[in-house]
């Protein structure tokens, strides 16, 4: 009561990349992520998820195992948007699992957030073969689904992770390095969007993790201003 507890989040983020490896993810945790209960959505989102699950608007339906609608708090203030499902996501039906997902969870924790407090989705709901970049027609096919998710969830802020997510979400071709640190708006709305690197990129380029923490601090400051 009346006592502030301070956490050295700079130190947390400095260590998350090194700590997030396949070897130190417990086998029990891996099996639990595969066998976790399916999330029950409110009626409107549940209906949308069903529509997405049988979507054949683009060629990706021919190669997917299942669609990846999104997961999390359907009343979340924070909406995290990535690029597209990968192999693990295609198998499990949930975005950001595996090593990149573990790192995203650590990033959220450093922000004072649990994964269950945010909503996580992707630009695409189906996995592109061999994890190739999304084609323009595939992004267009999925665009209305993401917009409907945003309308139903009504987040206060969007965090776009990765170049492809940011550029497709904002309809720009600006390099992500130049997008970082700037406030954008989701098209045809006043919903603020902040941009940072994708967790998978950090796993390949751990020296960039400090830049991500700077991005997250800017996003958290903006969130406090608009809340």
C-alpha positions in Angstrom: 0.0 0.0 0.0 1.5 3.3 -1.1 4.8 1.6 -2.1 6.0 1.8 -5.7 7.9 -1.2 -6.9 10.4 -0.4 -9.6 11.8 -2.9 -12.1 14.9 -2.3 -14.1 13.2 -3.0 -17.4 16.2 -1.9 -19.4 18.0 -4.8 -17.9 15.1 -7.1 -18.5 15.0 -6.3 -22.2 18.8 -6.4 -22.5 18.6 -10.1 -21.4 15.5 -11.3 -23.1 17.1 -12.2 -26.4 19.9 -14.2 -24.8 17.4 -15.9 -22.5 14.9 -16.8 -25.2 16.2 -20.0 -26.8 14.5 -23.2 -27.8 16.6 -25.1 -25.3 15.3 -23.2 -22.3 11.6 -23.4 -23.2 10.3 -26.3 -20.9 8.9 -29.3 -22.7 5.8 -29.0 -20.5 5.3 -25.4 -21.6 5.6 -26.5 -25.3 3.0 -29.2 -24.9 0.7 -26.9 -23.0 0.9 -24.3 -25.8 -0.2 -27.0 -28.2 -3.0 -28.4 -26.1 -4.3 -25.2 -24.5 -8.1 -24.7 -24.6 -9.5 -22.9 -27.7 -10.5 -19.3 -26.8 -14.2 -18.5 -26.8 -14.8 -15.2 -28.5 -17.8 -12.9 -28.2 -20.5 -13.6 -30.7 -19.5 -11.1 -33.4 -15.8 -12.0 -33.3 -16.8 -15.7 -33.1 -18.8 -15.3 -36.3 -16.0 -13.5 -38.0 -13.5 -16.2 -36.9 -15.8 -18.8 -38.5 -15.9 -16.8 -41.8 -12.1 -16.6 -41.7 -11.7 -20.3 -41.1 -13.3 -21.2 -44.4 -12.0 -18.2 -46.4 -10.9 -18.9 -50.0 -10.3 -15.4 -51.2 -6.7 -16.1 -52.2 -4.5 -19.1 -53.1 -3.2 -19.5 -49.5 -6.2 -21.5 -48.6 -4.8 -24.3 -50.7 -1.6 -24.8 -48.6 -2.7 -23.8 -45.1 -3.2 -26.3 -42.3 -5.6 -23.9 -40.6 -6.3 -20.2 -40.4 -4.7 -18.1 -37.6 -7.4 -15.6 -36.5 -5.7 -14.1 -33.5 -5.8 -14.5 -29.7 -6.0 -12.6 -26.5 -8.2 -10.1 -24.7 -11.0 -9.0 -26.9 -11.3 -5.8 -24.9 -7.6 -5.1 -25.0 -6.1 -1.6 -25.1 -3.1 -2.9 -27.0 -3.3 -4.6 -30.3 -0.1 -6.3 -31.5 0.0 -6.9 -35.3 2.6 -9.1 -37.0 3.1 -10.2 -40.6 1.7 -13.7 -41.1 1.6 -17.2 -39.5 4.8 -19.3 -39.7 5.0 -23.1 -39.6 4.4 -23.3 -35.9 1.5 -20.9 -36.0 0.0 -22.8 -39.0 0.1 -26.0 -36.9 -1.2 -24.5 -33.6 -3.7 -22.0 -34.9 -2.2 -19.2 -32.7 0.0 -16.3 -33.6 3.5 -15.8 -32.3 4.4 -19.2 -30.8 7.8 -20.7 -30.7 11.0 -18.6 -30.1 9.6 -15.4 -31.6 6.5 -15.8 -29.5 8.6 -16.3 -26.3 10.5 -13.2 -27.1 7.3 -11.2 -27.8 6.0 -12.4 -24.4 9.2 -11.1 -22.8 8.8 -7.7 -24.6 5.3 -7.4 -23.3 6.4 -8.4 -19.8 9.0 -5.6 -19.8 6.1 -3.2 -20.6 4.2 -4.5 -17.6 1.8 -6.5 -19.8 0.9 -10.2 -19.8 0.2 -11.9 -23.2 -3.4 -12.4 -22.0 -3.9 -8.7 -21.6 -3.3 -7.8 -25.2 -4.8 -9.0 -28.5 -2.4 -10.4 -31.1 -3.2 -10.8 -34.8 -1.4 -10.8 -38.2 -1.8 -9.0 -41.5 -2.5 -12.4 -43.1 -4.6 -15.2 -41.5 -2.9 -18.0 -43.5 0.7 -19.0 -43.8 2.5 -18.1 -47.0 4.4 -21.1 -48.3 8.1 -21.2 -47.2 7.4 -18.1 -45.1 7.7 -15.9 -48.2 6.5 -12.3 -48.1 2.8 -11.8 -48.5 1.6 -10.9 -52.1 -0.4 -7.7 -52.5 -3.5 -9.6 -53.5 -3.2 -11.7 -50.3 -3.0 -8.6 -48.1 -6.0 -7.1 -49.8 -8.0 -10.4 -49.3 -7.3 -10.3 -45.6 -7.6 -6.6 -45.1 -11.3 -6.5 -44.2 -10.9 -9.2 -41.6 -8.3 -7.2 -39.7 -10.3 -4.0 -40.0 -13.3 -5.9 -38.5 -11.2 -7.2 -35.7 -10.0 -3.7 -34.9 -13.6 -2.4 -35.0 -14.8 -5.1 -32.6 -11.8 -5.0 -30.2 -11.6 -1.2 -30.2 -7.9 -1.0 -29.0 -6.4 2.3 -27.8 -3.1 1.7 -29.6 -1.6 -0.6 -32.2 2.0 -1.9 -32.1 3.1 -3.1 -35.5 6.0 -5.5 -35.3 8.2 -5.9 -38.4 8.6 -4.1 -41.7 5.9 -6.0 -43.6 3.3 -5.6 -40.9 4.0 -1.9 -40.6 4.1 -1.1 -44.3 1.0 -3.0 -45.2 -0.9 -1.7 -42.2 -0.1 1.9 -43.0 0.0 1.7 -46.8 3.6 3.0 -47.0 6.9 1.8 -48.4 9.1 3.6 -45.8 12.0 1.5 -44.5 11.2 0.4 -40.9 14.3 2.0 -39.6 12.8 5.4 -40.6 9.4 4.5 -39.2 10.6 3.8 -35.7 9.9 6.4 -33.1 7.2 8.1 -35.1 3.4 8.1 -34.4 1.2 7.0 -37.2 -2.6 6.6 -37.5 -4.4 3.5 -38.8 -6.0 4.5 -42.1 -9.4 6.2 -41.9 -9.2 6.5 -38.1 -7.6 8.3 -35.3 -6.2 5.1 -33.8 -2.4 5.6 -33.1 0.1 3.1 -34.5 3.7 2.6 -33.3 6.3 0.5 -35.1 9.2 -1.6 -34.0 11.2 -4.6 -35.2 9.8 -8.1 -35.3 10.9 -10.5 -32.5 12.2 -12.9 -35.2 14.5 -10.2 -36.4 15.9 -9.6 -32.9 16.7 -13.3 -32.7 18.9 -12.9 -35.7 20.2 -9.4 -34.8 20.3 -9.2 -31.0 22.3 -6.0 -31.1 19.1 -4.2 -32.2 17.2 -5.1 -28.9 18.1 -1.8 -27.4 16.4 0.0 -30.2 13.2 -2.0 -29.6 13.2 -1.1 -25.9 13.4 2.6 -27.0 10.4 2.0 -29.3 8.4 0.4 -26.5 9.1 3.2 -24.1 7.8 5.7 -26.7 4.7 3.6 -27.3 4.1 3.3 -23.5 4.4 7.1 -23.1 2.0 7.6 -25.9 -0.5 5.1 -24.4 -0.4 7.0 -21.1 -1.1 10.2 -22.9 -4.1 8.9 -24.6 -5.6 6.9 -21.8 
